[in-house]
Amino acid sequence: MLSFPSIMLDADRPDTVRLSVAEATALGERALMRVGYSGEDARIIVDQLVDNALCGYRFAGLPRLLAIAGDERTGKTRAPVRTVHETPVSALIDGGNNVGYIAAYRAAEIAIRKGRQGGMASVGAYNSYYSGRNAYFVEKIVREGLVAFHVSSAYPRVLPPGAARPMLGTNPICFGFPSSDGPVIVDMGTASFMWGEVMLHAHLNEPLPEGVGFDEHGNPSRDAAAVLKGGVAPFGGHKGYGLSFAIQALGLLAGAALTRGQVRDYGFLFWALDPDVMLPGGEFRSQMAEYVRQVKATPRRPGVEAIRIPSERAFAERERRRKEGIIIERKVVEALEAL
């Protein structure tokens, strides 16, 4: 039985279900077995999805299993992830048409190993799709004492400013820094609305916010089902567009064009660096912790409770939800059980 405090982080509603971590994990693994994933692969995928939900990212949790199940690549032949090119400080891996939760996970493992052995590493993965929340992989790298940088180029879902068709992926970017007080993660997508959120809104028949979506003809739309046939805008106008453009280019280094010969496709790139390569005295971790303390000590305006740093909210909520449970839409649970 879960033990609940008097005021829980997430409110119960008639259209939601509260699950413990163990219950959510079991539900996810059962669903993955029905679409062909089992054993260690299923555990890798579900661990990420449950962690996403614990950190407060509703769309990136178990609802992503519906996207995996509905993707045509899930039903095609998969091969083990393998390294196709390697140097002492780099690796290029073929994801074997496995979902990105697995391919990016294996790439992060290699980045950790090479980063620790050689001081730095560049690892790319291609022939995959859906890599999930970048912060999950980056946190694993950072907990090994490495500075991490991770970008994911993707299938076109984002319209350049003024365009009528999508040309860019949602293209997230993530930075991770070890500190003496624990990992500091900066993770963000370059789309105004993440594609997983669009899919969840369509499944729940909920309208999108104004100004983020476009239908297949390039017309503004709040209908999530119509936007699934079109795309979304980049965040921040031309600045977000420029950042997304650069991330799509970095995906080419990860082999994005090798799978189908298309320069706009999925590519997962990791850079890992031992901070002692730059600061051999080992000062970086303490300096990073002091940097965080100074930012949090910034004088606040009236009514502001605290100055937060990136990842602070997610880490704090993760610990609470481990005790309180995860809220999932009842429609999502029913759809997973009916796969």
C-alpha positions in Angstrom: 0.0 0.0 0.0 1.1 3.5 -0.8 1.4 6.0 2.1 0.0 9.4 1.2 0.7 12.8 2.8 -2.3 15.0 3.5 -1.5 17.1 0.4 -0.3 15.1 -2.6 1.7 16.4 -5.5 -0.8 15.3 -8.0 -4.6 15.4 -7.4 -6.7 12.3 -8.1 -9.5 12.7 -10.7 -12.2 10.4 -11.9 -10.4 10.0 -15.2 -7.0 9.1 -13.7 -5.4 6.1 -12.0 -2.7 6.3 -9.3 -0.1 3.6 -9.6 3.0 2.7 -7.6 6.3 2.5 -9.3 6.1 -1.3 -9.2 2.6 -1.3 -10.7 3.5 1.2 -13.4 6.5 -0.9 -14.3 4.5 -4.1 -14.5 1.9 -2.4 -16.7 4.5 -1.1 -19.1 6.4 -4.3 -19.4 3.2 -6.2 -20.1 2.3 -3.8 -22.8 5.8 -4.0 -24.4 5.6 -7.8 -24.4 2.5 -7.6 -26.6 4.4 -5.5 -29.2 7.5 -7.7 -29.2 9.8 -6.2 -26.6 10.8 -8.3 -23.6 13.6 -9.1 -21.1 16.3 -6.5 -20.7 15.1 -4.3 -23.6 11.6 -4.0 -22.0 13.2 -3.2 -18.6 15.4 -0.5 -20.2 12.4 1.2 -21.9 10.0 1.1 -19.0 12.6 2.3 -16.5 13.0 5.4 -18.6 9.3 6.0 -19.0 8.6 5.5 -15.3 11.4 7.9 -14.4 10.0 10.5 -16.8 6.6 10.2 -15.1 8.2 10.5 -11.6 10.0 13.7 -12.8 6.6 15.2 -13.8 6.7 14.7 -17.6 3.2 13.2 -18.1 3.4 12.9 -21.9 6.9 11.2 -21.7 5.7 8.5 -19.4 3.7 5.4 -20.2 1.6 7.1 -22.9 4.7 6.8 -25.1 4.1 3.1 -25.2 1.1 3.8 -27.3 3.3 5.7 -29.8 5.8 2.8 -29.9 3.0 0.3 -30.4 1.5 2.4 -33.2 4.7 3.1 -35.1 5.2 1.0 -38.2 8.9 0.4 -37.4 7.9 -1.5 -34.2 6.5 -4.3 -36.3 9.6 -4.5 -38.6 12.6 -6.8 -38.0 15.0 -5.6 -35.3 18.7 -6.4 -34.9 21.0 -6.1 -31.9 22.6 -2.7 -31.5 26.2 -2.8 -32.9 29.2 -0.6 -33.4 30.0 0.0 -37.0 32.9 2.5 -36.6 35.2 3.1 -33.7 38.2 5.0 -32.5 39.7 5.4 -29.0 37.5 8.4 -28.4 34.5 7.8 -30.7 31.9 5.3 -31.8 29.2 5.1 -34.4 26.5 2.6 -33.6 23.7 1.1 -35.7 20.5 1.0 -33.6 19.2 -2.0 -35.5 15.7 -0.4 -35.9 15.3 -0.6 -32.1 13.4 2.2 -30.5 15.6 5.0 -29.4 15.2 4.3 -25.7 17.4 1.3 -26.3 19.8 2.7 -29.0 20.5 6.0 -27.1 20.9 4.0 -23.9 23.6 1.9 -25.5 25.2 5.0 -27.0 25.3 6.6 -23.5 26.9 3.5 -22.0 29.7 3.7 -24.7 30.1 7.4 -24.1 30.6 6.7 -20.3 33.2 4.0 -21.0 35.2 5.9 -23.5 34.9 9.2 -21.6 36.3 7.6 -18.5 39.1 5.8 -20.4 40.2 8.5 -22.8 39.0 11.7 -21.1 36.5 12.5 -23.9 34.1 10.7 -26.2 31.9 11.3 -29.2 29.2 8.7 -29.8 26.4 8.7 -32.4 23.5 6.3 -33.0 21.3 6.0 -36.1 18.8 3.5 -37.5 16.5 4.2 -34.6 13.5 6.4 -33.5 11.9 7.9 -30.4 14.8 8.4 -27.9 12.6 9.8 -25.2 13.8 12.4 -22.6 17.4 13.4 -23.1 17.9 14.2 -19.4 17.5 10.5 -18.5 20.6 9.5 -20.5 22.6 12.6 -19.6 22.0 12.1 -15.9 23.5 8.6 -16.1 26.6 10.0 -17.8 26.9 12.8 -15.2 26.6 10.4 -12.3 29.8 8.9 -13.6 31.6 12.2 -13.1 31.5 13.4 -16.7 30.3 16.6 -18.3 27.7 15.6 -21.0 26.2 17.1 -24.1 23.4 15.3 -26.0 21.3 16.3 -29.0 18.7 14.3 -31.0 17.7 15.1 -34.5 14.5 13.7 -35.6 11.9 13.1 -38.3 10.4 16.5 -39.5 7.6 17.7 -37.2 8.5 21.4 -36.9 7.8 24.2 -39.4 10.4 26.8 -40.1 9.0 30.4 -39.6 6.8 31.1 -42.6 6.8 27.6 -43.9 3.7 25.5 -44.7 5.3 22.1 -44.2 7.5 20.7 -41.4 11.2 20.5 -42.1 12.8 19.9 -38.7 12.5 17.5 -35.9 11.5 18.5 -32.4 15.2 18.3 -31.8 15.9 18.5 -28.0 19.3 19.6 -26.6 20.6 18.6 -23.2 23.6 19.6 -21.0 24.8 17.8 -17.9 27.3 18.9 -15.2 28.6 16.9 -12.2 28.9 18.9 -9.0 29.8 18.0 -5.4 26.1 18.4 -4.6 24.8 16.1 -7.4 24.0 16.3 -11.1 22.8 19.5 -12.7 20.9 18.9 -15.9 19.6 21.4 -18.5 17.2 19.7 -20.9 14.9 21.4 -23.4 13.2 20.8 -26.7 13.4 23.3 -29.5 9.8 22.8 -30.6 7.1 25.1 -29.1 5.2 21.9 -28.1 6.7 18.4 -27.9 5.4 15.8 -30.3 4.6 13.4 -27.5 2.4 16.0 -26.0 0.6 16.5 -29.3 0.0 12.8 -29.5 -1.3 12.6 -25.9 -3.7 15.6 -26.6 -5.0 13.8 -29.6 -5.5 10.6 -27.7 -7.4 12.4 -25.0 -9.2 14.7 -27.4 -7.9 17.8 -25.8 -7.2 21.1 -27.7 -3.7 22.4 -28.0 -2.6 25.9 -26.8 -3.1 28.7 -29.2 -0.3 29.4 -31.7 1.8 26.2 -31.5 0.2 23.9 -34.1 -0.5 23.8 -37.8 -2.5 21.4 -39.9 -1.3 19.6 -43.1 -1.9 22.7 -45.2 0.2 24.9 -42.9 -2.9 26.6 -41.3 -2.9 27.4 -37.6 -4.9 24.8 -35.6 -5.7 23.8 -32.0 -7.0 20.4 -33.1 -4.3 17.9 -32.0 -5.5 15.3 -34.5 -5.1 17.8 -37.4 -1.7 18.9 -36.1 -0.5 15.3 -36.1 -0.9 15.5 -39.9 1.0 18.9 -40.0 3.4 20.1 -37.4 4.3 22.6 -34.7 6.3 25.8 -34.5 9.8 26.1 -33.1 10.0 27.9 -29.7 11.3 31.4 -29.5 10.7 32.4 -33.2 13.9 32.7 -35.3 16.2 31.9 -32.3 14.6 28.6 -31.6 14.5 27.9 -35.3 18.3 28.5 -35.6 19.0 26.2 -32.7 16.8 23.5 -34.1 18.5 23.9 -37.5 21.9 23.4 -35.9 20.8 20.3 -33.9 19.5 18.7 -37.1 22.9 19.3 -38.6 24.6 17.7 -35.6 22.4 14.6 -36.2 24.3 14.0 -39.4 27.4 13.4 -37.3 25.4 10.7 -35.5 24.6 9.0 -38.9 21.1 10.3 -39.3 21.3 10.1 -43.2 22.7 6.5 -43.2 19.4 4.7 -42.6 17.3 5.9 -45.4 19.6 8.4 -47.2 17.6 11.3 -45.9 19.5 14.2 -44.3 16.5 14.9 -42.0 16.0 11.9 -39.8 16.8 10.5 -36.4 20.3 10.8 -35.0 21.4 10.6 -31.4 24.7 12.3 -30.6 26.6 12.2 -27.2 29.7 14.1 -26.2 31.2 13.3 -22.8 34.1 15.0 -21.2 36.1 14.2 -18.0 36.3 17.7 -16.4 39.8 16.8 -15.1 41.0 17.0 -18.7 40.4 20.7 -18.6 41.0 21.3 -14.8 43.4 18.6 -13.7 43.2 19.7 -10.1 39.6 18.4 -9.8 38.1 21.8 -9.0 35.2 21.6 -11.4 32.7 19.8 -9.2 33.2 22.1 -6.3 33.1 25.2 -8.6 29.9 23.9 -10.1 28.3 23.5 -6.7 29.4 27.0 -5.7 28.0 28.4 -9.0 24.6 26.8 -8.2 24.6 28.1 -4.6 25.3 31.7 -5.9 22.5 31.5 -8.4 20.0 30.3 -5.8 21.2 33.0 -3.4 20.1 35.7 -5.9 17.9 38.4 -4.2 14.3 37.6 -5.0 11.4 39.8 -5.9 8.4 40.0 -3.5 6.3 36.8 -3.5 9.0 34.6 -5.0 9.7 31.6 -2.8 13.0 30.5 -4.3 15.3 30.7 -7.3 15.4 27.3 -8.9 18.0 25.9 -11.2 17.3 23.5 -14.1 16.5 19.9 -13.0 15.8 21.0 -9.4 12.0 20.7 -9.7 12.2 17.3 -11.5 14.6 15.8 -9.0 12.5 16.9 -6.0 9.3 15.7 -7.5 10.8 12.4 -8.4 11.4 11.7 -4.7 7.9 12.6 -3.8 6.3 10.5 -6.5 8.3 7.5 -5.5 6.2 7.6 -2.2 2.9 9.0 -3.5 2.6 7.2 -6.8 2.2 8.2 -10.5 -1.0 9.6 -11.9 -1.9 8.2 -15.3 -5.0 9.0 -17.4 -7.5 6.1 -17.2 -7.8 6.1 -21.0 -4.1 5.5 -21.3 -4.2 2.6 -18.9 -7.1 1.0 -20.7 -5.4 1.5 -24.1 -2.2 -0.2 -22.8 -4.2 -3.1 -21.3 -6.0 -3.5 -24.6 -3.0 -3.6 -26.9 
